[in-house]
Amino acid sequence: MADPSDLIVDRTLVLLRHAKAVPPESMPDLERPLADRGRADAAAAGRYLVAEGIEADLVLCSPSVRTRETWQCAAEAGAIATDVWYDRRVYSAGTDELLDVLHDVPADARTVILVGHAPGVPWLADELALDGTSPQRVELTRKYPTSGLTVLHHTTRWSDLTANDADLVDYVIPRG
């Protein structure tokens, strides 16, 4: 009998940059909450997830206030997740660190949403996306503003995910 982890399984990874936060000079970086526009944009991201039928088995979220609030506003707008993990490694992470976090995702998770920061989230989207010439790919490499959201599909086990392993499905900038 085949090991279930060896079966080809379609997986979805959503990379969501946190929504617009209050200015950095107002308080310590980890404590910065969302601005009013950020709350509206995070809710728009949640509505996008609902409209696309994306329901997460797991949300991996930086512990910063602005990322937590981004997911909370998305969830209040209808986005669904079975489980949410707040992982300190997501804060200030580059591509390699974010891949390490994804490598720890349980094998049975089909859809994962990672809520993090720039430049790590945009870099990871660029590194994972296989198609380097689509208009969406070109756009995401030029700008990835707050609330930027990338949807990627792959069949690789989470523990083996690496560069160029995913198909770029969508890149959007939800606005409320």
Summary of the structure (lengths in Angstrom):
residues: 176
radius of gyration: 15.3
end to end distance: 49.5
largest distance: 58.5
contacts: 612
relative contact order: 0.22
helix: 39%
strand: 24%
